[in-house]
Amino acid sequence: MAPQKIIIDTDPGIDDVLAISLALSNAEALEVLLLATTQGNIDVNACTKNLVLLMNVLQQEKEARERSNLPKLTFQKPIIAIGADKPIIKTHGHGEFEEDDELEGYHGVDGLNGFHSRNPGLVADDFLLDFTSEDRPEGNTKAYIPSRLPAHDEILRQLRDNEPKSIIIVALGPCTNLALALAKDPETFNRVSKIIIMGGAVRHAGNMTPAAEFNIYGDPDAAERIFNLSSPSNDRKGYGRVPVGLVPLDQTNYHTFSLETLKEFTDPLIASGSPLARLLNDVFSRSFDKIASHSGKALAQCHDPLTIYALLHPELMSWESLDVRVETNGIWTRGQTLIDTRNLPRWKPGEKGKVRDNGNWLHGDTGNQVDVLVGTGDEPSAFGPKLFKEIFRP
């Protein structure tokens, strides 16, 4: 069977690096057409630099495996396109509060916990010219194809150039690029087969604020527009509804791995000369102290990798269709993914109730129908070894 064509929209980010490595290590199942960068964990140019670094390392890994007994990497060069550098409308609702710029986030100041400063030269200083200049030598981009289109235009081009309903879009960061593509050409955008979003906290606390998960918080207005594609009311617009899947913190927070699991897999591979094992060991081993100080447990949460894993193993996944909506206006709740927990019966399509339905939460003809991941068929704490086995296939 032909591999599933996918577009990955991403803001690398150390767990993005794991997710993309997982996708490209399974080329027989997934064909990555496009890697689109967006603002998120860090600014979009820094995200793009991290993605270029990863592709260069994966190219080195591909060449190293040709000389080893490890399974060969067979992925085709993906396109990389640079996307949005800010949310579609505004940043967040806490503008009146100053952020502490002296404290770096989970991903470090460069998104890879300082890997670039420890390993200079893996990405050319002028790498951005590959995305703007027609005169750049092809050898500069041996591992990928740079697009000179903005990411949302490149997404539309891929959807236009491939068969309708043949591409799944996987969003590992804020949904800004997706919302821009939808706004520019809704007819072409609706050629997408499905959209899978890592984001949200449905029956769970947020991780950016008490209410909001990071990716949805990063551009709630964009997320709202993408969630709305799942509504039956979209049929009335002439395009048909688009299936939207959500991989929320409810699952990703508990699919974890420890430093010991990381080293169990990477240490022998580093000794045998694996560039990818060296990269993953370096960027993640420096994260565990931060994780422990924040959550009390030295376990890395697999937000983005679980999203790719769900595509690779659909037979293991359990989903629940829910009317998930995004709060876009609240000061303290902006970015919250909200469901109706009142346990009231929904009306059948076409049926009219006898009481007022504020917000149309009960109407069978309105609201969103987002498929929310609720189970992965296994013990979440055992996820780490499975993840690394599928990346390295020792």
C-alpha positions in Angstrom: 0.0 0.0 0.0 1.3 3.5 -0.9 2.4 5.6 2.1 0.0 8.3 3.4 1.0 11.7 2.2 1.3 14.2 5.0 2.2 17.9 5.6 3.8 18.6 9.0 3.3 22.2 10.3 5.8 22.6 13.1 7.7 25.0 15.5 10.8 23.0 16.4 11.2 22.6 19.5 12.8 19.5 20.9 9.7 17.3 20.9 9.0 18.4 17.3 12.5 17.0 16.5 11.5 13.6 17.8 8.2 13.7 16.0 9.7 14.6 12.6 12.4 12.0 13.1 9.7 9.4 13.8 7.8 10.4 10.6 10.8 10.3 8.4 12.0 7.0 9.9 8.8 5.4 8.7 8.8 6.3 5.0 7.0 3.1 4.0 4.0 4.4 6.0 4.3 8.2 5.7 5.4 10.4 2.8 6.3 13.8 4.2 5.7 16.2 1.4 6.2 19.5 3.2 7.6 20.7 6.5 6.2 24.2 7.2 7.5 26.3 10.0 5.5 28.6 12.2 5.9 30.9 15.2 5.6 29.0 18.4 8.3 27.7 20.7 10.6 30.4 19.4 10.5 32.8 16.5 9.9 31.4 13.0 13.4 31.9 11.6 14.9 30.2 14.6 12.4 27.3 14.2 13.5 27.1 10.5 17.1 27.0 11.5 16.3 24.1 13.9 14.5 22.3 11.1 17.4 22.8 8.7 19.7 21.4 11.3 17.5 18.3 11.8 17.3 17.6 8.1 21.1 18.0 7.8 21.6 15.5 10.7 19.0 13.1 9.2 21.0 13.2 5.9 24.1 12.4 7.9 22.2 9.6 9.6 21.0 8.3 6.3 24.6 8.1 5.0 25.9 6.6 8.3 23.2 3.8 8.1 24.4 3.0 4.6 27.6 1.9 6.3 26.0 0.1 9.2 23.7 -2.7 10.0 20.8 -0.4 11.1 17.8 -0.3 8.8 18.3 2.2 6.0 16.5 5.6 6.0 14.5 5.8 2.7 12.7 9.1 3.0 12.6 11.5 0.0 13.8 15.1 0.5 10.9 17.1 1.9 10.1 20.7 1.0 10.7 23.2 3.8 8.7 26.5 3.7 8.9 29.4 6.2 5.6 30.4 7.6 3.9 32.9 10.0 6.0 35.0 12.4 3.0 36.1 14.5 -0.6 35.0 15.3 -3.3 36.0 12.8 -4.9 38.6 15.1 -3.1 39.2 18.4 -0.7 37.6 20.8 -2.5 36.9 24.1 -4.7 38.4 26.7 -2.0 39.1 29.3 -0.4 42.1 27.6 -0.6 44.1 30.8 1.8 41.7 32.5 5.6 41.7 31.9 7.2 38.4 31.1 10.5 37.4 32.8 12.8 37.4 29.8 15.7 36.2 32.0 14.1 32.8 32.3 14.3 30.5 29.3 11.6 28.0 28.4 11.6 24.2 28.3 13.2 24.3 24.8 16.0 26.8 25.7 16.7 30.1 24.0 17.4 28.5 20.6 14.7 25.8 20.8 17.2 23.0 21.1 18.6 23.7 24.6 21.7 25.5 23.2 22.7 22.8 20.7 23.8 25.4 18.1 26.2 27.1 20.4 27.8 23.8 21.3 27.9 22.6 17.7 28.6 25.5 15.4 28.7 25.0 11.7 25.9 22.5 11.2 23.8 25.2 9.7 25.2 27.9 7.5 25.0 31.4 8.9 23.2 32.6 5.7 20.8 29.6 5.4 17.8 31.9 5.1 19.1 32.9 1.6 18.3 29.4 0.4 14.6 30.4 0.8 14.9 33.8 -0.9 17.7 33.7 -3.5 17.5 32.0 -6.9 21.3 31.9 -7.2 22.1 29.6 -4.3 24.0 26.4 -5.1 21.9 23.2 -4.8 24.5 21.5 -2.6 23.6 23.8 0.3 20.3 22.0 0.6 21.2 18.4 0.0 18.8 17.3 2.7 15.7 19.3 1.8 14.1 21.4 -0.9 13.7 25.1 0.1 10.5 26.8 -1.0 10.4 30.4 -1.8 6.7 30.6 -1.2 5.3 31.5 2.3 4.3 28.3 4.1 0.5 28.9 3.7 1.0 29.3 -0.1 3.1 26.1 -0.2 0.4 24.2 1.7 -2.1 25.3 -0.9 0.2 24.4 -3.7 0.6 20.8 -2.3 -3.1 20.5 -1.9 -3.7 21.7 -5.4 -1.1 19.5 -7.0 -2.2 16.3 -5.4 -5.4 14.3 -5.6 -8.3 15.7 -3.5 -8.5 14.1 0.0 -5.1 12.5 -0.3 -3.1 14.6 2.2 -3.3 14.7 6.0 -2.1 17.9 7.6 -0.4 17.4 11.0 -0.1 20.6 13.1 2.5 20.3 15.8 2.5 24.1 16.6 0.0 26.9 16.5 -2.5 26.7 13.6 -1.5 30.1 12.1 -0.3 28.8 8.7 -3.4 26.6 8.3 -5.7 29.5 9.1 -3.9 31.7 6.6 -4.2 29.1 3.9 -7.9 28.6 4.7 -8.6 32.3 4.5 -6.7 32.7 1.2 -8.3 29.8 -0.7 -11.0 27.9 1.2 -11.9 25.7 -1.8 -8.4 24.4 -2.2 -7.8 24.1 1.5 -10.9 21.8 1.8 -9.1 19.3 -0.5 -7.3 18.2 2.7 -8.3 14.7 3.8 -7.9 15.4 7.6 -6.2 17.7 10.0 -4.6 16.3 13.1 -3.6 18.8 15.8 -1.4 18.3 18.7 -3.0 20.7 21.2 -5.7 21.5 23.7 -6.6 20.3 27.2 -10.1 18.9 27.0 -10.7 17.4 30.5 -7.3 18.4 31.8 -5.5 21.5 33.0 -3.5 23.6 30.6 0.3 23.8 30.5 0.7 27.5 29.3 -2.0 28.8 31.7 -4.3 26.9 34.1 -6.8 26.8 31.2 -4.8 26.7 28.0 -2.4 24.4 26.3 0.6 26.0 24.6 -0.2 25.4 20.9 -3.8 26.6 21.1 -2.8 29.5 23.3 -0.2 30.5 20.7 -2.9 31.4 18.2 -6.5 30.7 19.6 -8.1 32.6 16.7 -6.4 30.4 14.1 -7.3 27.2 16.1 -10.9 28.3 16.3 -11.1 28.6 12.5 -9.6 25.1 12.0 -11.8 23.5 14.6 -14.9 25.1 13.0 -14.1 23.1 9.8 -15.4 20.0 11.6 -18.9 21.4 12.1 -21.8 20.0 10.1 -22.7 23.7 9.3 -19.6 23.7 7.1 -21.6 21.5 4.7 -23.9 24.5 4.0 -21.0 26.5 2.8 -20.6 24.2 -0.1 -17.2 22.6 0.8 -18.2 19.9 3.2 -16.9 19.4 6.7 -13.2 18.5 7.2 -12.4 15.8 9.8 -10.3 17.3 12.6 -8.5 15.2 15.1 -7.1 16.5 18.4 -4.2 14.9 20.4 -4.5 16.8 23.7 -2.6 17.0 27.0 -5.1 14.5 28.4 -3.0 11.9 26.6 0.4 13.4 25.8 1.2 14.4 29.3 1.3 10.8 30.3 3.1 9.3 27.3 6.6 9.9 28.6 10.2 8.6 28.8 13.0 8.9 31.3 16.6 9.9 31.0 17.5 6.3 31.5 15.3 5.2 28.6 16.9 7.9 26.4 20.4 6.7 27.2 19.5 3.0 26.9 18.9 3.7 23.2 21.2 6.5 22.3 24.4 5.6 24.1 25.2 2.4 22.1 24.2 4.2 18.9 26.4 7.2 19.7 29.3 4.8 20.2 28.6 3.3 16.7 28.6 6.8 15.1 24.9 7.8 14.9 24.5 11.5 14.3 20.7 11.4 15.1 21.3 9.6 18.4 23.9 12.2 19.3 21.5 15.1 18.6 18.6 13.6 20.5 20.8 12.7 23.5 22.3 16.2 23.6 19.0 18.2 23.4 16.9 16.0 25.7 19.5 15.1 28.4 19.7 18.8 29.2 15.9 19.1 29.7 15.3 16.7 32.6 16.4 19.1 35.3 14.0 21.8 33.9 11.2 19.2 33.7 11.8 18.1 37.3 11.9 21.6 38.7 8.6 22.4 36.9 6.5 19.3 37.4 8.4 17.4 40.1 9.0 14.4 37.8 12.0 13.9 35.6 9.9 12.5 32.7 9.9 14.0 29.1 6.3 14.3 27.8 5.8 13.1 24.2 3.4 15.7 22.9 4.4 15.8 19.3 5.7 12.3 18.9 2.4 10.8 20.1 0.6 12.7 17.3 2.8 11.1 14.6 2.6 7.7 16.4 -1.2 7.9 16.2 -1.0 8.2 12.4 1.4 5.2 12.3 -0.8 3.0 14.5 -4.5 3.9 13.8 -5.6 0.4 14.9 -4.5 1.2 18.5 -6.1 4.6 18.8 -9.5 5.4 20.4 -11.2 8.7 19.6 -14.3 10.4 20.9 -16.3 12.9 18.8 -16.8 16.1 20.9 -18.0 19.6 20.3 -14.7 21.3 21.2 -14.6 25.1 21.0 -11.7 27.5 21.5 -12.0 30.5 23.9 -10.6 33.5 22.0 -11.6 36.5 24.2 -11.0 35.7 27.9 -8.2 37.3 29.7 -7.5 34.3 31.9 -9.1 31.6 29.7 -7.9 32.6 26.2 -6.8 29.5 24.4 -8.9 27.1 26.4 -10.5 24.2 24.6 -13.9 23.9 26.0 -16.5 21.1 25.9 -20.1 21.0 27.4 -19.9 19.0 30.6 -23.5 19.5 31.6 -24.6 16.0 30.5 -27.7 17.4 28.7 -29.1 15.5 25.7 -28.2 16.9 22.3 -31.1 17.5 19.9 -31.3 15.5 16.8 -30.4 17.2 13.5 -33.4 19.3 12.4 -35.0 19.1 15.8 -36.0 22.2 17.8 -35.9 22.2 21.5 -38.3 23.7 24.0 -35.8 25.9 25.9 -33.3 28.5 24.8 -29.9 27.0 23.8 -27.3 29.7 24.6 -24.4 29.2 22.3 -26.0 26.4 20.3 -24.4 23.7 22.4 -27.3 21.4 22.1 -28.3 21.8 18.5 -27.6 18.7 16.3 -27.0 21.0 13.3 -24.3 23.2 14.9 -21.2 22.9 17.0 -18.0 21.2 16.1 -17.3 17.5 15.7 -13.7 17.1 16.7 -12.3 13.6 17.1 -10.4 13.7 20.4 -7.8 11.1 21.2 -8.8 9.3 24.4 -6.7 6.1 24.3 -3.7 4.6 22.7 -4.2 0.9 23.5 -1.3 0.6 25.9 0.3 1.8 29.2 1.4 5.4 28.6 4.5 5.1 30.7 5.7 2.4 28.4 5.7 4.7 25.4 9.4 5.7 25.4 10.9 2.4 24.4 8.3 2.0 21.6 9.1 5.5 20.3 12.9 5.0 20.1 12.5 1.6 18.6 10.4 3.1 15.8 13.0 5.8 15.2 16.1 3.7 15.3 14.7 0.2 14.7 17.7 -1.5 16.4 
